[in-house]
Amino acid sequence: MNENIHNLLVWYQSNHRQLPWRETSNPYFIWLSEIILQQTRVDQGIPYYIRFTEKYPSVFHLASANQQEVFKLWQGLGYYNRASNMLKAAKEIVAVYQGEFPKDINLLKKLPGIGPYTAAAIASLAYNLPHGVVDGNVYRVLSRVYGISTPINSGGAHQQFLKLAEELMSTHSPALFNQAVMELGALICKPQNPDCTNCPLQSGCFAYSQNQQGNFPVKAPKAKQQTLYLTYFVISVIKNQTPHLQLNQRKKTGIWANLFDFPSFETKQPLDMDEAIHNAIEKKWLPTDSFHIKHVSNEYKHLLTHRILLARFISIEIENNLSSHLIKSLLLIKHTSLLEYPVPVLVDKYLRDVQLIRQ
């Protein structure tokens, strides 16, 4: 297999994509790219990476940012706990390590939002330490080459694949090996229609020899996704002769933690209009009278890892100024200030559809 690994490294050096985070061994840039690319395609992540590195060119710059700024720059990537933990980790790196990323993988894993994969990526790609980086591409390549039938979403899979990766890299540059295997999975050993003809590992590949590429990697069946219904109230009121909207800042935990959206009900079954309005009045989001339902949106669908979100937006105009007790739990902002607030992708799509913010 050593000859095949040599062929893999030669292939990588001639065929890898020119990605901005590959032009550096700076651990801050590598860490930033790894956080952005979690749950995100490379082509989608590149412009975010560029914007973040321009606005925050060092961990010191990021550590001094406030959460709302970071969330606004992050908007569109989803999974905002990544951005929240990224900011916490930056502050800790500055406060505890004087801005220097630790080389010890165990210390890296103690930082917010840095799990085994990200810690291994920083340690190997920035410091060239012998830690395996096991992502979906690596699972796919190694399972096909070695015919590994362990489900990759089972408890012991990560340790099994990690041990194999570290054995294979033992006589090679860890940074080069890890990037080569990941790149092979991205460009050649793809989930569908792998390009086996041009694969440097073809001669030693179990799946290729048995024509079983489609059988690897093995995955155990997933649990069924739960459906959650969101009924949003887009409440407009005139204050000081200026249109305002009521915004809600979400809790510090749960989906879209700390982001802004509209007051809403989250239910396991869809709410009918009468029930939704009644509940909003009881919540004191609406007065008992003097309001006008302007529009009810079509249903918006948004997919999360374990949930399917189905949302509709009820646009309501309140004729009179709200008394303070009706808005005590909500934020009243000018229509023109909406762009300043980080919102979930689902809400952003609605706002653009109804042209409350510019395309």
MIMAR-999459 format. One line per field, with one value per residue (C-alpha): x, y, z; residue number from 1. Coordinates in Angstrom, 3 decimals, decimal comma, padded with zeros to 6 digits. Example, Ala and Ser with C-alpha at 12.3 -4.5 7.8 and 13.67 -1.06 7.14 Angstrom:
BEGIN
c1: (012,300 013,670)
c2: (-004,500 -001,060)
c3: (007,800 007,140)
k: (1 2)
***
This chain:
BEGIN
c1: (000,000 002,984 003,328 -000,326 000,045 003,041 000,887 -001,852 000,523 001,946 -001,602 -002,553 000,405 -000,527 -004,331 -005,512 -007,747 -006,236 -008,182 -007,238 -006,726 -004,270 -001,866 -000,997 -000,002 -001,443 -003,601 -006,093 -006,909 -007,040 -009,338 -011,567 -011,902 -012,703 -015,465 -017,007 -016,847 -018,707 -022,108 -021,140 -019,995 -016,557 -017,936 -020,416 -017,821 -015,106 -016,794 -017,559 -013,948 -012,736 -015,148 -014,179 -010,442 -010,791 -012,852 -011,021 -007,453 -006,257 -007,667 -007,210 -009,531 -012,144 -011,906 -012,747 -015,882 -019,393 -021,751 -024,261 -021,526 -020,256 -023,780 -024,560 -021,420 -022,294 -025,872 -026,740 -024,473 -026,900 -026,009 -025,245 -023,844 -020,728 -020,345 -021,128 -018,528 -016,033 -016,266 -015,969 -012,932 -011,239 -011,676 -010,272 -007,284 -006,422 -007,065 -005,471 -002,911 -002,006 -003,365 -001,314 -003,255 -002,050 -000,273 -001,509 -004,583 -006,132 -005,886 -007,391 -010,365 -011,104 -011,779 -015,451 -016,696 -013,500 -014,159 -011,821 -012,021 -011,281 -008,546 -006,861 -007,141 -005,451 -002,743 -001,922 -002,447 -000,928 001,709 002,182 001,557 000,568 -003,174 -005,697 -008,438 -011,510 -014,377 -016,992 -014,489 -012,014 -014,686 -015,659 -012,117 -010,903 -014,085 -013,958 -010,234 -010,269 -013,838 -014,743 -018,344 -018,570 -021,413 -019,741 -022,497 -021,973 -020,224 -016,870 -016,432 -014,462 -011,808 -011,462 -010,988 -008,762 -006,420 -006,183 -005,508 -002,735 -001,112 -001,113 000,413 003,115 005,921 004,543 003,787 000,533 -000,579 000,017 -001,557 -004,715 -005,296 -004,625 -007,188 -009,829 -009,182 -009,360 -012,795 -013,947 -012,695 -012,336 -013,882 -017,230 -020,450 -022,005 -020,175 -016,631 -013,906 -012,114 -010,230 -008,170 -007,839 -004,247 -005,497 -007,342 -004,938 -005,418 -009,109 -011,445 -014,640 -013,251 -012,059 -015,459 -017,494 -019,067 -018,354 -022,030 -022,009 -019,456 -019,414 -022,010 -024,521 -026,992 -030,584 -031,283 -033,992 -037,021 -036,953 -039,459 -041,724 -042,130 -044,652 -043,791 -046,499 -044,843 -046,486 -044,970 -046,446 -046,150 -047,007 -046,605 -044,511 -043,617 -045,064 -042,504 -043,272 -041,821 -041,699 -041,728 -038,703 -037,993 -034,512 -034,382 -033,091 -029,455 -030,156 -032,101 -032,349 -031,102 -029,853 -029,532 -030,729 -033,601 -036,907 -040,572 -042,751 -043,945 -045,595 -043,780 -046,187 -046,219 -049,409 -050,263 -052,311 -055,455 -055,842 -058,413 -056,386 -053,176 -054,759 -056,367 -053,035 -051,247 -053,772 -053,358 -049,578 -050,200 -048,457 -051,685 -054,343 -057,872 -058,965 -057,654 -055,450 -055,652 -054,449 -052,738 -051,357 -050,756 -047,761 -047,455 -045,703 -041,899 -039,944 -036,547 -034,535 -032,345 -030,391 -033,109 -036,099 -038,264 -039,524 -042,740 -043,386 -045,973 -045,923 -049,003 -048,501 -050,494 -050,822 -051,761 -053,643 -052,741 -049,507 -048,869 -048,957 -045,750 -047,159 -047,997 -044,402 -042,397 -041,005 -040,308 -038,022 -039,588 -037,377 -037,723 -038,342 -035,179 -033,094 -033,849 -030,540 -028,676 -030,126 -028,908 -031,885 -032,296 -032,133 -035,826 -036,804 -034,360 -036,002 -039,438 -038,166 -036,686 -039,810 -042,011 -039,277 -038,951 -035,209 -033,483 -032,281)
c2: (000,000 002,333 002,645 003,608 006,217 007,619 007,743 009,521 012,228 012,745 012,972 015,555 017,800 017,943 018,022 019,720 022,772 026,156 027,104 030,206 028,344 025,973 028,824 029,178 027,252 029,982 028,109 030,989 030,856 027,055 027,060 029,711 027,700 024,510 026,170 027,774 024,518 022,499 021,742 024,042 023,355 024,670 026,935 028,440 028,806 030,611 034,059 033,841 032,917 035,892 038,290 037,050 037,227 040,732 041,995 039,981 039,393 037,895 036,118 039,370 041,210 038,464 038,313 042,028 041,717 041,651 038,757 040,674 041,750 038,187 036,775 039,314 038,362 034,698 035,097 032,537 029,773 028,514 026,552 029,779 027,940 027,586 031,366 031,749 029,165 030,625 033,985 032,368 030,371 033,477 035,304 032,313 031,945 035,603 035,569 032,215 031,621 035,227 034,712 031,576 028,436 025,545 022,716 020,084 018,419 017,886 021,595 022,422 020,130 022,055 025,253 026,071 024,530 022,576 018,851 015,979 016,640 020,378 019,897 017,287 019,572 022,462 020,260 018,468 021,205 024,080 022,233 019,050 016,810 013,145 013,354 011,896 014,157 012,014 013,677 012,320 012,197 010,199 007,751 007,169 006,711 004,400 002,326 001,701 001,003 -001,410 -002,726 -001,582 -002,498 -000,685 001,885 005,272 006,714 004,060 004,628 002,997 004,070 007,257 005,551 002,706 005,024 007,388 004,543 003,412 006,951 007,488 004,165 005,105 008,541 007,266 007,612 010,667 014,330 014,372 017,671 016,423 012,997 014,391 016,930 014,354 011,847 014,545 015,945 012,504 012,032 015,437 015,174 011,481 009,110 010,922 009,550 009,039 008,057 007,943 008,527 005,227 005,375 008,325 007,194 006,729 004,081 001,997 -000,954 -001,563 -000,678 -003,400 -001,679 -001,182 -004,781 -006,100 -003,444 -002,415 001,320 002,043 -000,159 001,952 003,691 001,771 003,871 002,750 003,972 007,491 008,390 009,994 013,794 015,613 018,218 021,535 024,202 027,880 030,523 033,949 037,306 040,135 043,007 046,546 049,640 053,379 055,091 058,757 058,675 055,990 052,326 049,930 046,147 043,927 041,627 038,764 037,732 033,974 032,278 031,409 027,730 025,801 026,409 029,808 030,729 034,520 035,332 037,716 036,745 037,620 036,482 032,991 029,823 026,517 023,578 019,940 020,548 023,587 026,304 027,537 031,297 031,843 029,877 031,677 035,135 034,153 032,916 036,086 038,238 036,117 036,547 040,326 040,552 042,051 044,320 042,925 045,147 047,850 045,582 044,528 041,254 042,362 039,117 035,452 033,946 030,636 027,926 028,094 024,864 024,716 021,565 021,087 017,965 016,452 018,644 019,818 023,365 024,509 028,210 030,767 034,490 036,482 040,158 042,411 046,175 047,764 051,000 052,672 053,010 050,065 050,568 049,566 046,394 044,962 045,134 044,584 041,230 042,321 044,729 047,541 048,614 050,772 048,946 050,541 048,987 045,378 044,867 045,454 042,330 038,779 036,599 032,898 032,031 031,119 034,577 036,294 034,549 035,785 039,341 039,357 037,851 040,606 043,197 044,316 044,201 044,730 041,819)
c3: (000,000 000,488 -003,268 -003,567 -000,819 -002,693 -005,841 -003,873 -002,640 -006,133 -007,510 -004,870 -005,568 -009,252 -009,040 -005,853 -005,929 -005,159 -002,028 000,012 003,313 001,635 000,954 004,639 007,738 009,975 012,528 012,769 009,048 009,062 012,095 010,524 007,312 009,214 011,235 008,132 006,141 008,771 007,163 004,253 000,679 -000,314 -003,076 -000,620 002,133 000,149 000,031 003,765 004,488 002,451 004,169 007,634 006,995 005,581 008,517 011,170 009,880 013,181 016,201 018,138 015,742 015,990 019,787 019,994 017,812 019,241 018,643 016,532 014,084 013,770 013,338 010,622 008,705 009,218 007,960 005,325 006,641 009,283 012,436 014,285 017,288 015,101 014,972 018,673 019,672 017,224 018,971 022,424 021,297 019,867 023,173 025,082 022,743 023,316 027,074 027,933 025,167 024,266 020,745 020,004 019,120 021,310 019,502 021,950 020,422 023,859 024,652 021,260 021,965 025,177 023,206 022,457 019,224 018,542 018,455 017,550 013,811 013,960 016,574 014,369 011,338 013,143 014,651 011,392 008,793 010,799 012,828 010,725 013,747 013,187 013,802 011,376 010,011 009,397 007,521 005,116 002,268 004,355 005,513 001,881 000,541 003,305 003,461 -000,296 -000,472 002,486 002,195 005,720 006,531 009,889 009,641 009,664 011,873 014,546 017,861 017,172 013,556 014,136 016,239 013,736 010,752 012,738 013,711 010,086 008,805 011,352 010,474 006,794 007,405 009,752 007,203 005,393 006,075 008,109 006,554 003,017 003,667 005,307 002,560 -000,158 001,155 001,638 -001,832 -003,408 -001,832 -003,045 -006,639 -007,546 -004,979 -005,025 -003,499 -006,928 -010,129 -008,720 -011,304 -010,652 -013,965 -012,701 -009,070 -007,809 -005,328 -007,906 -007,901 -004,171 -003,894 -002,609 -003,808 -007,318 -007,619 -006,496 -008,365 -005,046 -004,969 -004,309 -001,191 000,682 003,039 005,048 006,999 009,651 009,074 010,363 012,825 011,186 011,080 013,275 011,648 013,467 012,444 012,906 012,832 012,631 013,365 011,324 013,325 011,988 014,008 013,432 016,083 015,801 012,272 011,275 010,450 013,014 013,315 016,358 016,547 018,896 019,998 020,385 023,520 024,105 023,444 020,812 017,084 015,889 019,358 019,859 016,328 015,658 014,114 014,635 017,529 016,708 017,911 017,455 017,337 016,267 014,246 012,088 013,807 012,066 011,696 014,474 016,993 016,021 016,413 019,725 021,069 019,936 021,783 024,899 024,611 024,394 021,034 019,667 021,176 021,383 018,491 016,130 014,067 010,445 008,874 005,675 004,294 005,064 003,296 001,569 003,539 003,727 004,157 005,819 006,559 009,616 010,517 012,696 011,886 009,042 009,623 007,941 008,471 007,475 008,137 009,143 008,356 010,705 010,940 014,268 013,870 017,155 019,053 021,335 025,064 026,805 028,410 024,974 023,716 026,902 025,725 022,137 020,338 018,311 015,393 012,305 009,019 007,683 010,497 009,607 007,820 011,093 012,719 011,992 011,132 010,199 006,492 006,471 007,774 005,419 002,448 003,524 004,015 000,526 -001,000 000,433 -000,210 003,381 002,702 -000,627 -002,737)
k: (1 2 3 4 5 6 7 8 9 10 11 12 13 14 15 16 17 18 19 20 21 22 23 24 25 26 27 28 29 30 31 32 33 34 35 36 37 38 39 40 41 42 43 44 45 46 47 48 49 50 51 52 53 54 55 56 57 58 59 60 61 62 63 64 65 66 67 68 69 70 71 72 73 74 75 76 77 78 79 80 81 82 83 84 85 86 87 88 89 90 91 92 93 94 95 96 97 98 99 100 101 102 103 104 105 106 107 108 109 110 111 112 113 114 115 116 117 118 119 120 121 122 123 124 125 126 127 128 129 130 131 132 133 134 135 136 137 138 139 140 141 142 143 144 145 146 147 148 149 150 151 152 153 154 155 156 157 158 159 160 161 162 163 164 165 166 167 168 169 170 171 172 173 174 175 176 177 178 179 180 181 182 183 184 185 186 187 188 189 190 191 192 193 194 195 196 197 198 199 200 201 202 203 204 205 206 207 208 209 210 211 212 213 214 215 216 217 218 219 220 221 222 223 224 225 226 227 228 229 230 231 232 233 234 235 236 237 238 239 240 241 242 243 244 245 246 247 248 249 250 251 252 253 254 255 256 257 258 259 260 261 262 263 264 265 266 267 268 269 270 271 272 273 274 275 276 277 278 279 280 281 282 283 284 285 286 287 288 289 290 291 292 293 294 295 296 297 298 299 300 301 302 303 304 305 306 307 308 309 310 311 312 313 314 315 316 317 318 319 320 321 322 323 324 325 326 327 328 329 330 331 332 333 334 335 336 337 338 339 340 341 342 343 344 345 346 347 348 349 350 351 352 353 354 355 356 357 358 359)
***
